[in-house]
């Protein structure tokens, strides 16, 4: 089973997302069945590893880090990947809890 690490995003918007992308992270959202959705960010290298090794229909473990001590694991699958129309670069990812 593949595990990917994620961190909580504190803000939204164009300026904040540009800062995330400069740090080589990708903004994402985790859709949770009964709870509030979580805004997260993931390292670009982890997403590239995920693209090579996981079928989009399969699920994997997403580790969400809230603070140094607080870590939460969720079984998720990729719901949607948004790409830049010209470069094909990943802009945003939606995950869905299984």
Residue pairs with C-beta under 8 A, 6 or more apart in sequence:
1 60
1 61
2 49
2 50
2 53
2 54
2 60
2 61
3 60
3 61
3 62
3 63
3 73
4 42
4 46
4 47
4 49
4 50
4 60
4 61
4 62
4 63
5 42
5 43
5 46
5 63
5 65
6 28
6 30
6 40
6 41
6 42
6 62
6 63
6 64
6 65
7 40
7 41
7 42
7 64
7 65
8 38
8 39
8 40
8 41
8 64
8 65
8 66
9 16
9 20
9 27
9 39
9 40
9 41
12 39
17 27
20 26
20 27
20 41
21 27
24 43
24 44
24 45
25 41
25 42
25 43
25 44
26 41
26 42
26 43
26 44
26 47
26 90
26 91
26 92
26 93
27 39
27 40
27 41
27 92
28 39
28 40
28 41
28 42
28 92
28 93
28 94
28 95
29 37
29 38
29 39
29 40
29 92
29 93
29 94
29 95
30 37
30 38
30 40
30 62
30 64
30 74
30 76
30 95
30 96
30 97
31 37
31 79
31 94
31 95
31 96
31 97
32 38
32 74
32 97
33 97
38 64
40 64
40 95
42 93
44 90
47 90
47 93
50 60
50 78
54 60
54 78
56 77
56 78
56 81
57 77
58 77
59 75
59 76
59 77
59 98
60 75
60 76
60 77
61 73
61 74
61 75
61 76
62 73
62 74
62 75
62 76
62 95
63 71
63 72
63 73
64 71
64 72
64 73
64 74
65 71
66 72
74 97
75 97
75 98
76 95
76 96
76 97
76 98
77 95
77 96
77 98
78 93
78 94
78 95
78 96
79 94
79 95
79 96
80 93
80 94
81 90
81 92
81 93
81 94
82 90
82 91
82 92
82 93
83 89
83 90
83 91
84 90
84 91
